[in-house]
Amino acid sequence: MQYYLISDLDHTLLNEQGRLSQRTIHAVVSGGLSLMLASARMPAQMLDVINQLQLKGPQTALNGAAVFQPNQDKFEILNQHAIPDPAAQKVQELIESVFPQLNLTWMDAFAWHVSTYDQGVANEIFYTGIKPIYDVHNRPIQNALQMLLIIEDPILLKKVKSAILSLQSAEIAVHEAGDGYLTINAASADKSQAAHYLINQGLASYDQLMAFGDDENDLPLLKSVAHPVAMANASQNVKESAEIIALSNEKDGIAQIIERIAPNKDQVRYT
């Protein structure tokens, strides 16, 4: 069978420094398998990885809120699911009134909007190279594909998540994405959109799809494919949803699986 791969980025395809290993690059480029990335990152934050892996097909960003076609340093949005403006504005009002110490950020397809520079923003800039626009207090939220809060304190993160869920909005979905990242998307947007897009466009069949993930926001993706794979560093509930447990991202788990299943096995061997 010719598999079509779908993979999360952070803590899955990338190592803990947020980088691709040379073994992973070699396996993907040489293996002859198609790969779609399905990340919580924005499209622009994914382009460097896409170019290193020489990917040509559609990719999925912002937890499934956007499917896009990359082309070197540019991209075209193919499909998107925005948070309805009133729902996004209710979340904004909640955060600003109850948790004013937090740095509310949000993304459309092309820009990352933040309220102030802090360590969380600094870390994101370092890992992804994206530069934010400091305009959250100066403009209304419109056509937001994702809202992001970076909260290091796990107790505070749980309180914020609970408060957002207490809005009882059927128009949004809230996910923990690891490392203190709390993301809010349209209820119609999750990473299963990656699999649905490939199947609906006739690019792959359900039986061909193999997906890789490590955290809660990857569960909809893993449940939408025939062959779900959890990394060894994945959370327990992700592992329980998987058919296969790969080695960790630090041990090139995805590369090792590609080396076994790629049609071009002889070219994939890495020394």
JOGIZI-V572741 format. One record per residue. N is the residue number from 0. SS is DSSP state (hx for helix, st for strand, lp for the rest). PHI is phi in whole degrees, -180 to 180 (none if undefined). NEAR is the number of other C-alpha atoms within 10 Angstrom. Layout:
N_SS_PHI_NEAR + N_SS_PHI_NEAR
//
This chain:
0_lp_none_8 + 1_lp_-91_14 + 2_lp_-78_22 + 3_st_-117_21 + 4_st_-94_22 + 5_st_-130_27 + 6_st_-137_26 + 7_lp_-63_26 + 8_hx_-98_23 + 9_hx_-67_23 + 10_hx_68_21 + 11_hx_-128_27 + 12_hx_-81_28 + 13_lp_-91_19 + 14_lp_-79_18 + 15_lp_-73_12 + 16_lp_-93_11 + 17_lp_74_15 + 18_lp_-125_15 + 19_lp_-86_20 + 20_lp_-78_18 + 21_hx_-65_12 + 22_hx_-65_19 + 23_hx_-65_24 + 24_hx_-58_17 + 25_hx_-61_18 + 26_hx_-64_27 + 27_hx_-68_23 + 28_hx_-68_18 + 29_hx_-92_20 + 30_hx_-74_22 + 31_lp_80_19 + 32_lp_-104_17 + 33_st_-77_18 + 34_st_-137_24 + 35_st_-110_22 + 36_st_-85_25 + 37_st_-131_30 + 38_lp_-124_28 + 39_lp_-81_27 + 40_lp_-70_21 + 41_lp_-74_24 + 42_hx_-54_27 + 43_hx_-62_19 + 44_hx_-75_20 + 45_hx_-102_22 + 46_hx_-63_20 + 47_hx_-63_15 + 48_hx_-64_18 + 49_hx_-57_21 + 50_hx_-70_14 + 51_hx_-63_14 + 52_hx_-89_18 + 53_lp_59_14 + 54_lp_-80_21 + 55_lp_-116_15 + 56_lp_-88_16 + 57_st_-67_20 + 58_st_-131_29 + 59_st_-120_34 + 60_st_-126_28 + 61_hx_53_27 + 62_hx_59_31 + 63_hx_94_31 + 64_lp_-74_29 + 65_st_-142_29 + 66_st_-111_26 + 67_st_-141_18 + 68_st_-107_18 + 69_st_-80_21 + 70_st_-152_14 + 71_lp_60_13 + 72_lp_-99_10 + 73_st_-129_10 + 74_st_-158_17 + 75_st_-120_13 + 76_st_-75_16 + 77_st_-98_13 + 78_st_-160_14 + 79_st_-150_22 + 80_lp_-130_21 + 81_lp_-87_23 + 82_lp_-70_27 + 83_lp_-54_18 + 84_hx_-53_13 + 85_hx_-60_12 + 86_hx_-67_17 + 87_hx_-64_25 + 88_hx_-69_16 + 89_hx_-66_14 + 90_hx_-64_20 + 91_hx_-60_19 + 92_hx_-63_13 + 93_hx_-62_15 + 94_hx_-63_19 + 95_hx_-69_14 + 96_hx_-90_10 + 97_hx_-100_11 + 98_lp_-128_15 + 99_lp_-65_11 + 100_lp_-76_9 + 101_lp_-85_16 + 102_lp_-95_20 + 103_lp_-73_21 + 104_st_-131_24 + 105_st_-151_25 + 106_st_-127_23 + 107_lp_-101_22 + 108_lp_-69_23 + 109_lp_-124_13 + 110_lp_-146_16 + 111_st_-109_22 + 112_st_-103_23 + 113_st_-130_22 + 114_lp_-95_18 + 115_lp_-159_16 + 116_lp_-85_12 + 117_lp_-147_12 + 118_hx_-65_9 + 119_hx_-62_16 + 120_hx_-65_19 + 121_hx_-60_13 + 122_hx_-64_11 + 123_hx_-65_16 + 124_hx_-61_14 + 125_hx_-64_12 + 126_hx_-75_13 + 127_hx_-115_18 + 128_lp_78_14 + 129_lp_-82_17 + 130_lp_-107_15 + 131_lp_-81_20 + 132_st_-109_15 + 133_st_-92_14 + 134_lp_-140_14 + 135_hx_-59_18 + 136_hx_-80_12 + 137_hx_-109_8 + 138_lp_-150_8 + 139_lp_-74_12 + 140_lp_-74_22 + 141_lp_-138_16 + 142_lp_55_17 + 143_lp_-73_24 + 144_lp_-90_27 + 145_st_-157_32 + 146_st_-109_25 + 147_st_-134_22 + 148_st_-123_23 + 149_st_-107_23 + 150_lp_-128_18 + 151_lp_-70_12 + 152_lp_-76_10 + 153_hx_-64_12 + 154_hx_-69_9 + 155_hx_-64_13 + 156_hx_-59_18 + 157_hx_-63_15 + 158_hx_-65_12 + 159_hx_-66_20 + 160_hx_-60_17 + 161_hx_-62_12 + 162_hx_-64_16 + 163_hx_-66_20 + 164_hx_-64_15 + 165_lp_-68_9 + 166_lp_-66_13 + 167_lp_53_9 + 168_lp_-89_13 + 169_lp_-80_11 + 170_lp_-98_16 + 171_st_-129_22 + 172_st_-128_18 + 173_st_-118_19 + 174_st_-134_18 + 175_st_-92_18 + 176_lp_-111_19 + 177_lp_86_15 + 178_lp_57_11 + 179_lp_81_17 + 180_st_-91_17 + 181_st_-118_20 + 182_st_-115_22 + 183_st_-122_25 + 184_st_-130_27 + 185_st_-61_25 + 186_lp_-60_17 + 187_lp_-81_17 + 188_lp_-111_25 + 189_lp_-154_27 + 190_lp_-71_29 + 191_hx_-64_22 + 192_hx_-58_25 + 193_hx_-61_30 + 194_hx_-65_29 + 195_hx_-60_17 + 196_hx_-64_19 + 197_hx_-62_20 + 198_hx_-69_15 + 199_hx_-66_10 + 200_lp_-88_9 + 201_lp_72_9 + 202_lp_-86_14 + 203_lp_-160_19 + 204_lp_-98_17 + 205_hx_-55_16 + 206_hx_-66_13 + 207_hx_-82_17 + 208_st_-80_22 + 209_st_-124_22 + 210_st_-122_29 + 211_st_-123_30 + 212_st_-159_32 + 213_lp_-137_30 + 214_lp_-136_23 + 215_hx_-54_16 + 216_hx_-72_25 + 217_hx_-90_26 + 218_hx_-59_22 + 219_hx_-59_19 + 220_hx_-67_26 + 221_hx_-61_28 + 222_lp_-80_17 + 223_lp_-105_19 + 224_lp_-123_22 + 225_lp_-74_16 + 226_st_-130_19 + 227_st_-82_23 + 228_st_-125_25 + 229_st_-104_31 + 230_st_-76_27 + 231_lp_-62_21 + 232_lp_-90_19 + 233_lp_-74_24 + 234_lp_-67_15 + 235_hx_-63_13 + 236_hx_-69_13 + 237_hx_-70_25 + 238_hx_-60_22 + 239_hx_-69_12 + 240_lp_-94_16 + 241_lp_-99_21 + 242_lp_-85_14 + 243_st_-133_15 + 244_st_-108_19 + 245_st_-85_24 + 246_lp_-62_19 + 247_lp_-68_19 + 248_hx_-62_25 + 249_hx_-73_18 + 250_hx_-109_15 + 251_lp_58_22 + 252_hx_-58_20 + 253_hx_-68_25 + 254_hx_-59_25 + 255_hx_-66_18 + 256_hx_-68_14 + 257_hx_-59_23 + 258_hx_-61_23 + 259_hx_-88_13 + 260_hx_-108_15 + 261_lp_-67_21 + 262_lp_-66_17 + 263_lp_-101_16 + 264_hx_-56_15 + 265_hx_-64_11 + 266_hx_-86_15 + 267_hx_-88_23 + 268_lp_-53_17 + 269_lp_-120_13 + 270_lp_-124_4
//
